[in-house]
Amino acid sequence: MSYKHIVALAVGEPFDRQTLMFAAWLAVEHEARVTVVPAYPDAAASVAAFGVSAGGAYPQEVFEALSEAMRTSQAQIEQVCRDVCEEADLTFGPGEGAPRLFLADYDRPPAFALSLHLALADLVVVAQGMLTSSDRHLIGQILFAERAPLLVARGDPESLRGVAAIAWDGSAHAGRAVRQALPLIGSSKELLILQAPEGRRLDKDADPETLNAYLRAHDLGEGRRIAAEGSPEGEAIIGAARANDVALLIAGAFGRPQFAEYLFGGATRSFMKAKDGPSLLLMH
């Protein structure tokens, strides 16, 4: 079990380095290819569209300056890619063979680029900083539109060898997250199953033995169940993860309708807000 095609998002921010460090580490671990998708906005196209909608136009110098800024962003991302590859002893650039990291050209807006590159991606990697950046809307596209597994990188990549935990409620979302996380579960030193606080009604399918039977069938042993304490549920799960030195939390994302999650929060939002918490493997 391994990942063979990993997509990493880079937006020209300092946190890109963490994204690329995790992606490079995974590439080496799994003999994988990483496609780095430049996901910064097409500023020139946005300004042009605004000018048309406002009934006016901008001087050519404005578009030239914006185009130059985009070229600068691409060059900065490429340099970070090269630096990370050198540190990880990883091949950089197009070509055959793996492990390898390749920076895609910026030839279309980020939303269209994601649709193209995620069609056959095993995993998408972003850094924690992406969750609060101006480009965070792309997280919604990854989870809801593309239905791709998302790794939110926190801390050091080597931590992925540490304790992994599954937030298990028996839902289809949680099940999809587990299936996509099997390669990471296999390389962890210990596995926990975190569940809602004692006394809260759980779906009958949330029996941890059902999950453990699936894990044993994949020769991954089984997880030790821990009942989280406190409320709300998301905070309780994060608290239990911290108390048990969890480095990777595997969870279904936004099990309730998206609008309800926006209004009322939810466990996923708690997981995402925990900046000092474990890395996240999320799947809708």
Sine and cosine of phi, psi and omega as CSV:
sin_phi,cos_phi,sin_psi,cos_psi,sin_omega,cos_omega
0.00,0.00,0.84,-0.55,-0.02,-1.00
-0.34,-0.94,0.28,-0.96,0.12,-0.99
-1.00,-0.05,0.66,-0.75,0.00,-1.00
-0.89,-0.46,-0.44,0.90,0.10,-1.00
-0.75,-0.66,0.91,-0.42,-0.03,-1.00
-0.91,-0.41,0.69,-0.73,0.07,-1.00
-0.93,-0.35,0.74,-0.67,0.06,-1.00
-0.87,-0.49,0.69,-0.72,0.02,-1.00
-0.99,-0.10,0.74,-0.68,0.07,-1.00
-0.80,-0.60,0.75,-0.66,-0.09,-1.00
-0.84,-0.54,0.17,0.98,0.02,-1.00
0.99,0.13,0.39,0.92,0.02,-1.00
-0.93,-0.36,0.34,-0.94,0.00,-1.00
-0.83,0.56,-0.51,0.86,-0.03,-1.00
-0.95,0.30,-0.11,0.99,0.09,-1.00
-0.83,0.56,-0.56,0.83,-0.05,-1.00
-0.88,0.48,-0.66,0.75,0.02,-1.00
-0.91,0.42,-0.67,0.74,0.07,-1.00
-0.82,0.58,-0.76,0.65,-0.09,-1.00
-0.95,0.32,-0.52,0.85,0.07,-1.00
-0.89,0.45,-0.70,0.71,0.03,-1.00
-0.91,0.42,-0.70,0.71,-0.02,-1.00
-0.89,0.46,-0.67,0.74,0.01,-1.00
-0.91,0.42,-0.67,0.74,0.01,-1.00
-0.88,0.48,-0.69,0.72,0.02,-1.00
-0.91,0.41,-0.60,0.80,0.03,-1.00
-0.88,0.48,-0.69,0.72,0.02,-1.00
-0.92,0.39,-0.68,0.73,-0.03,-1.00
-0.90,0.44,-0.60,0.80,-0.15,-0.99
-0.93,-0.38,0.16,0.99,-0.05,-1.00
0.79,0.61,0.77,0.64,-0.14,-0.99
-0.94,-0.34,0.26,-0.97,0.14,-0.99
-0.97,-0.25,0.69,-0.72,0.03,-1.00
-0.92,-0.39,0.80,-0.59,0.16,-0.99
-0.98,-0.22,0.89,-0.46,0.06,-1.00
-1.00,-0.01,0.89,-0.46,-0.03,-1.00
-0.99,-0.15,0.90,-0.44,0.07,-1.00
-0.94,0.33,0.86,-0.52,-0.15,-0.99
-0.86,-0.52,0.41,0.91,0.07,-1.00
-0.97,0.23,0.43,-0.90,-0.06,-1.00
-0.92,0.40,0.48,-0.88,0.13,-0.99
-0.99,0.11,1.00,0.04,-0.12,-0.99
-0.89,0.46,-0.64,0.77,-0.03,-1.00
-0.89,0.46,-0.70,0.72,0.01,-1.00
-0.91,0.42,-0.62,0.78,0.00,-1.00
-0.91,0.42,-0.68,0.74,0.01,-1.00
-0.91,0.41,-0.65,0.76,0.01,-1.00
-0.89,0.46,-0.69,0.73,0.00,-1.00
-0.91,0.42,-0.64,0.77,0.02,-1.00
-0.91,0.42,-0.64,0.77,0.00,-1.00
-0.89,0.46,-0.66,0.75,0.02,-1.00
-0.91,0.42,-0.69,0.72,-0.03,-1.00
-0.92,0.40,-0.47,0.88,0.00,-1.00
-1.00,0.02,-0.01,1.00,0.05,-1.00
0.98,0.18,0.36,0.93,-0.02,-1.00
-0.66,-0.75,-0.20,-0.98,0.01,-1.00
-0.56,-0.83,0.35,-0.94,0.00,-1.00
-0.95,-0.31,0.47,-0.88,0.04,-1.00
-0.87,0.50,0.47,-0.88,-0.01,-1.00
-0.85,0.52,-0.52,0.85,-0.02,-1.00
-0.87,0.49,-0.55,0.84,0.01,-1.00
-0.90,0.45,-0.72,0.69,-0.02,-1.00
-0.92,0.39,-0.59,0.81,0.04,-1.00
-0.90,0.43,-0.65,0.76,0.01,-1.00
-0.91,0.41,-0.66,0.75,0.00,-1.00
-0.93,0.38,-0.64,0.77,0.03,-1.00
-0.90,0.44,-0.63,0.78,0.04,-1.00
-0.91,0.41,-0.62,0.79,0.04,-1.00
-0.89,0.45,-0.63,0.78,0.03,-1.00
-0.92,0.39,-0.64,0.77,0.06,-1.00
-0.89,0.46,-0.61,0.79,0.04,-1.00
-0.90,0.43,-0.68,0.73,0.03,-1.00
-0.87,0.49,-0.69,0.73,0.00,-1.00
-0.89,0.45,-0.67,0.75,0.00,-1.00
-0.91,0.41,-0.63,0.78,0.03,-1.00
-0.90,0.43,-0.68,0.73,0.02,-1.00
-0.89,0.45,-0.67,0.74,0.01,-1.00
-0.88,0.48,-0.64,0.77,0.00,-1.00
-0.91,0.42,-0.66,0.76,0.05,-1.00
-0.89,0.45,-0.65,0.76,0.05,-1.00
-0.85,0.53,-0.73,0.69,-0.02,-1.00
-0.90,0.44,-0.68,0.73,-0.01,-1.00
-0.89,0.46,-0.71,0.70,-0.03,-1.00
-0.91,0.41,-0.65,0.76,0.02,-1.00
-0.90,0.44,-0.63,0.77,0.03,-1.00
-0.90,0.44,-0.68,0.74,0.01,-1.00
-0.92,0.40,-0.57,0.82,-0.05,-1.00
-1.00,-0.03,0.01,1.00,-0.07,-1.00
0.82,0.57,0.77,0.63,-0.08,-1.00
-0.87,-0.49,0.66,-0.75,0.02,-1.00
-0.93,0.37,0.71,-0.70,0.04,-1.00
-0.92,-0.39,0.68,-0.73,0.10,-0.99
0.92,-0.40,0.17,-0.99,-0.01,-1.00
-0.93,0.36,0.32,-0.95,0.02,-1.00
0.62,-0.79,0.04,-1.00,0.00,-1.00
-1.00,0.03,0.31,-0.95,0.08,-1.00
1.00,0.00,0.35,-0.94,0.00,-1.00
-0.55,-0.84,0.45,-0.89,0.14,0.99
-0.97,0.22,0.49,-0.87,-0.08,-1.00
-0.34,-0.94,0.53,-0.85,0.08,-1.00
-0.83,-0.55,0.76,-0.65,-0.10,-0.99
-0.76,-0.65,0.74,-0.67,0.05,-1.00
-1.00,-0.10,0.88,-0.47,0.01,-1.00
-0.95,0.30,0.45,-0.89,0.09,-1.00
-0.95,0.32,0.43,-0.90,0.12,-0.99
-1.00,0.00,0.99,-0.14,-0.05,-1.00
-0.83,-0.56,0.09,1.00,0.01,-1.00
-0.26,-0.96,0.33,-0.94,0.02,-1.00
-0.85,0.53,0.46,-0.89,-0.09,-1.00
-0.80,0.61,-0.66,0.75,-0.05,-1.00
-0.88,0.48,-0.65,0.76,0.01,-1.00
-0.96,0.29,-0.61,0.79,0.03,-1.00
-0.89,0.46,-0.65,0.76,0.02,-1.00
-0.88,0.47,-0.71,0.70,0.01,-1.00
-0.84,0.54,-0.63,0.78,0.01,-1.00
-0.93,0.37,-0.77,0.64,-0.15,-0.99
-0.99,0.17,-0.38,0.92,-0.05,-1.00
-1.00,0.05,-0.13,0.99,-0.03,-1.00
-0.83,0.55,-0.60,0.80,-0.02,-1.00
-0.79,-0.61,0.61,0.79,0.02,-1.00
-1.00,-0.09,0.69,-0.73,0.06,-1.00
-0.99,0.13,-0.46,0.89,-0.09,-1.00
-0.33,-0.94,0.59,-0.81,0.09,-1.00
-0.91,-0.42,0.72,-0.70,-0.04,-1.00
-0.89,-0.45,0.77,-0.64,0.16,-0.99
-0.70,-0.72,0.34,-0.94,0.06,-1.00
-1.00,-0.02,0.31,-0.95,0.04,-1.00
-0.79,0.61,-0.62,0.79,-0.04,-1.00
-0.86,0.51,-0.42,0.91,0.00,-1.00
-0.90,0.43,-0.46,0.89,-0.07,-1.00
-0.94,0.34,-0.34,0.94,-0.02,-1.00
-0.87,-0.49,0.11,0.99,-0.02,-1.00
-1.00,0.09,0.12,-0.99,0.02,-1.00
-0.93,0.36,-0.21,0.98,-0.01,-1.00
-0.99,-0.16,0.23,0.97,-0.09,-1.00
-0.91,0.41,-0.29,0.96,0.05,-1.00
-0.87,0.49,-0.39,0.92,0.02,-1.00
-0.92,0.38,-0.42,0.91,0.07,-1.00
-0.88,0.48,-0.68,0.74,0.04,-1.00
-0.88,0.47,-0.64,0.77,0.03,-1.00
-0.90,0.44,-0.68,0.73,0.00,-1.00
-0.87,0.49,-0.73,0.68,-0.10,-0.99
-0.98,0.21,-0.70,0.71,-0.15,-0.99
-1.00,-0.07,-0.73,0.69,-0.07,-1.00
-0.99,0.16,-0.71,0.71,-0.06,-1.00
-1.00,-0.02,-0.27,0.96,-0.03,-1.00
0.78,0.63,0.71,0.71,-0.01,-1.00
-0.98,-0.18,0.51,-0.86,0.08,-1.00
-0.95,0.31,0.73,-0.68,-0.11,-0.99
-0.89,-0.46,0.81,-0.58,0.11,-0.99
-0.97,-0.24,0.89,-0.45,0.08,-1.00
-1.00,-0.07,0.93,-0.37,-0.14,-0.99
-0.99,0.11,0.78,-0.62,0.08,-1.00
-0.71,-0.71,0.62,-0.79,0.06,-1.00
0.97,0.25,-0.64,-0.77,-0.08,-1.00
-0.96,-0.27,0.64,-0.77,0.00,-1.00
-0.83,0.55,-0.56,0.83,-0.01,-1.00
-0.88,0.48,-0.36,0.93,0.01,-1.00
-0.89,0.45,-0.34,0.94,0.01,-1.00
-0.90,0.43,-0.23,0.97,0.10,-0.99
-0.99,0.13,-0.12,0.99,-0.10,-1.00
-0.99,0.14,-0.59,-0.81,-0.05,-1.00
-0.99,0.16,0.78,-0.63,0.09,-1.00
-0.95,-0.31,0.49,-0.87,0.01,-1.00
-0.65,-0.76,0.56,-0.83,0.05,-1.00
-0.93,-0.37,0.83,-0.55,0.14,-0.99
-0.99,0.13,0.98,-0.19,-0.22,-0.98
-0.94,-0.34,0.87,-0.50,0.08,-1.00
-0.81,-0.59,0.14,0.99,0.04,-1.00
0.98,0.18,0.06,1.00,-0.07,-1.00
-0.98,0.18,0.29,-0.96,0.06,-1.00
-0.89,0.45,-0.59,0.81,0.01,-1.00
-0.89,0.45,-0.71,0.71,0.01,-1.00
-0.91,0.42,-0.62,0.78,0.02,-1.00
-0.89,0.45,-0.67,0.75,0.03,-1.00
-0.90,0.44,-0.62,0.78,0.02,-1.00
-0.89,0.45,-0.67,0.74,0.01,-1.00
-0.88,0.47,-0.72,0.70,-0.03,-1.00
-0.87,0.50,-0.65,0.76,-0.01,-1.00
-0.96,0.26,-0.33,0.94,-0.06,-1.00
-1.00,-0.08,0.00,1.00,-0.08,-1.00
-0.79,0.61,-0.67,0.74,0.02,-1.00
-0.88,0.48,-0.60,0.80,0.01,-1.00
-0.97,0.25,-0.58,0.82,0.07,-1.00
-0.88,0.47,-0.65,0.76,-0.03,-1.00
-0.90,0.44,-0.44,0.90,-0.02,-1.00
-0.99,-0.16,0.01,1.00,0.01,-1.00
-0.99,0.15,0.43,-0.90,-0.03,-1.00
-0.99,0.11,-0.34,0.94,0.00,-1.00
-0.37,-0.93,0.51,-0.86,0.00,-1.00
-0.80,-0.59,0.74,-0.67,0.06,-1.00
-0.89,-0.45,0.43,-0.91,0.13,-0.99
-0.89,-0.46,0.93,-0.37,-0.03,-1.00
-0.99,-0.15,0.75,-0.66,-0.02,-1.00
-0.76,-0.65,0.22,-0.98,-0.05,-1.00
-0.84,0.54,0.36,-0.93,-0.02,-1.00
-0.81,0.58,0.53,-0.85,0.04,-1.00
-0.82,0.57,0.65,-0.76,0.04,-1.00
0.99,-0.13,-0.36,0.93,0.05,-1.00
-0.98,0.19,0.68,-0.73,-0.03,-1.00
-0.93,0.36,0.79,-0.62,0.05,-1.00
-0.93,-0.36,0.47,-0.88,0.11,-0.99
-0.85,0.52,0.59,-0.81,-0.03,-1.00
-0.87,0.50,-0.40,0.91,0.01,-1.00
-0.99,0.16,0.02,1.00,0.00,-1.00
-1.00,0.08,0.14,0.99,0.03,-1.00
-0.83,0.55,0.86,-0.50,-0.03,-1.00
-0.89,0.46,-0.37,0.93,0.02,-1.00
-0.91,0.41,-0.54,0.84,0.06,-1.00
-0.88,0.47,-0.69,0.73,0.04,-1.00
-0.91,0.41,-0.70,0.71,-0.02,-1.00
-0.90,0.44,-0.58,0.82,0.05,-1.00
-0.89,0.46,-0.64,0.77,0.03,-1.00
-0.91,0.42,-0.68,0.73,0.00,-1.00
-0.91,0.42,-0.66,0.75,0.03,-1.00
-0.89,0.45,-0.58,0.81,0.01,-1.00
-0.90,0.45,-0.42,0.91,0.05,-1.00
-0.99,-0.13,0.25,0.97,0.02,-1.00
0.85,0.52,0.61,0.79,0.00,-1.00
-0.93,-0.36,0.26,0.96,-0.01,-1.00
0.94,0.35,-0.61,-0.79,0.03,-1.00
-0.50,-0.87,0.31,-0.95,-0.01,-1.00
-1.00,-0.10,0.45,-0.89,0.06,-1.00
-1.00,-0.06,0.83,-0.56,-0.07,-1.00
-0.97,0.23,0.68,-0.74,0.10,-0.99
-0.75,-0.66,0.80,-0.60,0.06,-1.00
-1.00,0.06,0.88,-0.48,0.01,-1.00
-0.93,0.36,0.50,-0.86,-0.02,-1.00
-0.89,-0.46,0.66,-0.75,0.04,-1.00
0.95,-0.30,-0.07,-1.00,0.02,-1.00
-0.45,-0.89,0.37,-0.93,-0.04,1.00
-0.94,0.35,0.06,-1.00,-0.13,-0.99
-0.84,0.54,-0.72,0.69,-0.03,-1.00
-0.87,0.49,-0.69,0.73,0.04,-1.00
-0.90,0.44,-0.61,0.79,0.01,-1.00
-0.90,0.43,-0.68,0.74,0.00,-1.00
-0.90,0.43,-0.70,0.72,0.02,-1.00
-0.90,0.45,-0.65,0.76,0.03,-1.00
-0.87,0.49,-0.68,0.73,0.03,-1.00
-0.91,0.41,-0.60,0.80,0.02,-1.00
-0.90,0.44,-0.70,0.72,0.02,-1.00
-0.90,0.43,-0.68,0.74,-0.05,-1.00
-0.90,0.43,-0.40,0.92,-0.04,-1.00
-0.94,-0.35,0.32,0.95,0.08,-1.00
0.83,0.56,0.64,0.77,0.01,-1.00
-0.95,0.31,0.74,-0.67,0.00,-1.00
-0.98,-0.18,-0.39,0.92,-0.01,-1.00
-0.65,-0.76,0.84,-0.55,0.05,-1.00
-0.94,-0.33,0.83,-0.56,-0.04,-1.00
-0.97,-0.26,0.82,-0.57,-0.11,-0.99
-0.44,-0.90,0.49,-0.87,0.20,-0.98
-0.95,0.31,0.56,-0.83,-0.08,-1.00
-0.94,-0.34,0.78,-0.62,0.10,-0.99
0.78,0.62,0.92,0.40,0.00,-1.00
-0.93,0.38,-0.51,0.86,0.05,-1.00
-1.00,0.09,0.24,-0.97,0.03,-1.00
-0.80,0.60,0.58,-0.82,-0.10,-1.00
-0.85,0.53,-0.62,0.78,-0.02,-1.00
-0.91,0.42,-0.64,0.77,0.03,-1.00
-0.90,0.43,-0.64,0.77,0.04,-1.00
-0.89,0.45,-0.63,0.77,0.00,-1.00
-0.89,0.45,-0.65,0.76,-0.04,-1.00
-0.97,0.24,-0.66,0.75,-0.21,-0.98
-0.93,-0.36,-0.03,1.00,-0.03,-1.00
1.00,0.08,-0.77,-0.64,-0.02,-1.00
0.76,-0.65,0.19,-0.98,-0.05,-1.00
-0.88,0.48,-0.64,0.77,-0.03,-1.00
-0.87,0.50,-0.66,0.75,0.01,-1.00
-0.89,0.46,-0.62,0.78,0.05,-1.00
-0.88,0.47,-0.67,0.74,0.01,-1.00
-0.88,0.47,-0.68,0.73,-0.06,-1.00
-0.95,0.33,-0.53,0.85,-0.03,-1.00
-0.97,0.24,-0.29,0.96,-0.07,-1.00
-0.98,0.18,0.98,0.19,-0.09,-1.00
-0.87,0.50,-0.52,0.85,0.00,-1.00
-0.99,-0.11,0.25,0.97,0.02,-1.00
-1.00,0.05,-0.19,-0.98,0.00,-1.00
-0.96,0.28,0.28,-0.96,0.20,-0.98
-0.87,0.49,0.39,-0.92,-0.08,-1.00
-0.86,-0.51,0.68,-0.74,0.23,-0.97
-0.91,-0.41,0.95,-0.31,-0.11,-0.99
-0.91,-0.42,0.57,-0.82,0.05,-1.00
-0.52,-0.85,0.75,-0.66,0.03,-1.00
-1.00,0.04,0.00,0.00,0.00,0.00
